[in-house]
């Protein structure tokens, strides 16, 4: 009886050890990709072209140059409103 309990616990522990790294990788990957995608309405992709538009927005609005990711929510919303009125 004791051997079957040890075998069962060993199998469970083995399964946890095998699945833990995969769970961590999936969790970390979701956090890294979410911020900019969540901020961009209408499924905009942030690429070099979008980055140029961001710097044009900063220049036109007389703002200090900084990365989009470092701007606050209000400035990001303001950018996307500006962006929709300034299509490519």
C-alpha positions, 0 to 999 in steps of 0.5 A, spaced: 500 500 500 505 504 501 509 503 495 503 505 491 502 511 495 509 513 493 508 511 486 502 516 485 505 521 489 512 521 484 507 521 478 504 527 480 510 530 482 513 528 475 507 531 472 508 538 475 515 538 474 514 537 467 508 542 466 511 548 470 516 551 465 511 551 460 506 554 464 511 560 466 513 561 458 506 562 456 504 566 462 510 571 461 509 571 453 502 574 454 504 579 459 510 581 454 506 582 448 499 585 451 501 592 452 502 595 445 496 591 442 491 593 448 493 600 447 492 600 439 485 601 437 482 598 430 488 592 430 494 597 428 500 594 428 506 598 431 512 598 426 517 603 423 511 607 419 507 608 426 513 610 430 514 615 424 507 618 425 508 618 433 514 622 432 510 627 427 504 627 432 509 629 438 512 635 433 506 638 431 503 638 438 510 641 441 512 635 445 518 633 448 520 626 444 519 620 448 517 613 446 510 611 445 510 606 451 513 611 456 507 615 455 501 615 459 494 613 457 491 620 456 497 621 451 496 615 448 489 616 447 490 623 444 495 620 439 490 615 436 485 620 436 490 624 432 492 618 428 485 617 425 484 624 423 491 623 419 491 617 415 497 615 411 
